[in-house]
């Protein structure tokens, strides 16, 4: 028996990492928001790895923070170990990663949601999306209550028609044994939305007391902590850190896997979903890279509240008895007790090519999607989409311009553009190699890139905005000063250079030129730079990077400039590609299917050649002119 | 769309006395300033009025390349509605190409097929009703360009480019895999290895550039030798083809002492590189032997032999031995002096040789058209525009190879100056893309696919 419960502006379905960001953004922008979850215990749940960040994912979290999202703040509160990866490489690929206390992370996020005004949390399974006139009108729960609303953001993660599988055992549940959402897929299908079936997996959790850490290498956290959130200072979040541990699989492990490979649901055909290549199961690795005699295994704590340890690198869907043998063949795990089995999970997601860059569905107004439902994988990828979907749902209801980040502005821009443009055949994981302008998209300058946008949207307050403007100014002025400060080849300078193993000067130069030398940096030159004023560490970092990599940065900026015109050239939504005779057949079909929002996006669709783009531009020009004529004729 | 400055040769190559190199874009005039020198003043064309034409020289540093007329036209009253400069040069193929190369070196980019027209259209110069026609032009030209690009690569070259691209991609994939999964893959010592790879890539690409620039029959013209006994009219034939009195023509046997080489572009755009041999001479002693050997030595390298016979004198042993020696070569026999009383006929020669025979009279200019037609059929199966497309394609290849080489050199610079590894892929991928242009392959998901195919990574 259905009845109307209460009306909202925005309804968010799912309270995982995408849902939380989406709901917070919408509520903070003063829209009456409700967020549904199948279980109050699963708010911001981390059902797989116990960490946030990592290569390129760390970038996403910093960007979420700069735009006014919550993930960075929440992990800063609940981390138990923090590391900056890739420190030996260039600044563009430095990536922050923190181990989280899973329970604290989830509880802390739930508290934030519960204390945000305009936001209601509700435990209920949404069974149906209500649509009238190609516009959303509300959602209906399994119990029959109707919540009329103007925008819906679906963040159902891996719960749609989920099946967890190991060996011959199949559970019809979502992650961690939580109940799956079984009705929503059907509702989506009825709305004409194309669904894919993807697969991912998780390793076993093992009781810490049964692990022999003396056979493993210890991995400690960094001495120097870098917070994820630009609002936190390192000293404010310092704490005692826990360790992770490194061990390796053995030839015996591989032998056990090979002997039992026919019992793997992956190889027997029980699993039909497509898995991600970035998170292969251990059986995948052993089969595919048969020549490797060992693989790394990281043992990571799930939190301070528990003895459970996450066995990173050994996700599996082999039967339970094989799992026991397999894990026990790893040095240090000989007597391990499994607390939770490893399993593979299959779930429905949508074909993200059906989305606009705002994450709104092309065919139904007001229906947004974010997170793993869009074929991505990972908490950070989900949160990033959640934030953008939340912002854009709000912008739509407030009649304001949508927020679409470009590939040269943010990893988030790359992520969403890839999802909606490339034909994703597997769960999409962010990677630094996917960002063509990564030298510009560093984790250290996310605030400089995006705080302004967050401010314009309304998620960043005045004080934070002014602080960024001030930082920008100081960086600019200091670089200018260094470029204009001439240094002669005096004995003091030569001595300093000698002591730093740097070649002596043969002629006068500038401080900036000296900083460019690989062996030197800003801090080292203090004694020959008497006019220096004391600057905060984050300003100095930017000064160093901008001077040292000036040439490369300038080149990438030039490339961005060249592509800008194409990115800015919008394609009308109603364009009928089948009527453009000059396009090759393949291009015509692809364009018709993807309906790109801009010429830039069109150029990235596989099967669309530069010649097709030229033809499209010529056609558009003609088309726009004829639209204008038509308009003129219709107005007296 | 890109608004960079583009350049191309705007006239059909070799078909007229004048070739035009057209430059369009914001930097058209500043590029001209760098390479134009007036005869006696120091005037800069960027300071001159629009739609004016200027006499002067195109110079590369101190070296004068050609004497030219340069037209400058400012936006918007030009074909493309951008600033345009057109260099009218007299030179043949070599000089025109040199000027184009110079322009490209100064910052212009070789125009894509149909790009001038496309710009004209996008800038509102061409009537909207012609949109469809413009689309067709762009498409057709691109299709032809790609077809030619592939057609022109010899089997080996195609393979070499593919291999080198794959190797570059593997280097990038390795670096990227290590960046994305530093806990599993280490870059320790990889710079040194990459340095060695770079050496190898650069060496191969340099070879490819050399190959593109020279030595190819189809690109560079047909290496042709005119053979014949003294005084049969070899030099006259050459003069008719050249249409200039360059080789000395007399009635005295042996006037042509040294070999001359001349590039001739026939009316249908076919290029002949003609080696004019000294006449095969008979002397009292050793005679025929020396003559025949000498002729054959030169003819051995040739793509085409034109053997001129005097129809007013009977065949001798000399003719017979040469005819038999050129049996396996591509050759055309000219039975010259058909204006005189014949002592030997085509039928007679046909018994001794299977090569085609044309009756000619150089004095009366007879049979020349037939000769040109026959050459075209022998080498190009009647495709007249072929040669020009090939030339342009060739230029495109050289540009792409050069850009790839430059990108690879930047990788070496990065390694040399101690830059971190994550900067290398930027230029490596540029090289990869440039090489891909030649074989018509774009960068898609290649890199991600290679990373996962080659490296075991991920949690």
Interface residues (C-beta under 8 A of the other chain):
Chain A: X49 X55 X56 X85 X86 X88 X89 X90 X92 X93 X276 X277 X278 X279 X280 X285 X288 X289 X292 X295 X296 X298 X312 X313 X315 X422 X429 X431 X432 X433 X434 X438 X439 X518 X519 X549 X552 X555 X556 X562 X565 X566 X569 X580 X581 X582 X584 X606 X609 X610 X611 X614 X615 X617 X618 X619 X621 X622 X625 X626
Chain B: X1 X2 X3 X4 X112 X114 X118 X121 X122 X128 X131 X132 X134 X135 X136 X138 X139 X142 X143 X172 X176 X179 X180 X181 X182 X183 X184 X187 X417 X418 X419 X420 X421 X422 X423 X425 X426 X442 X444 X445 X447 X448 X451 X452 X456 X457 X458 X459
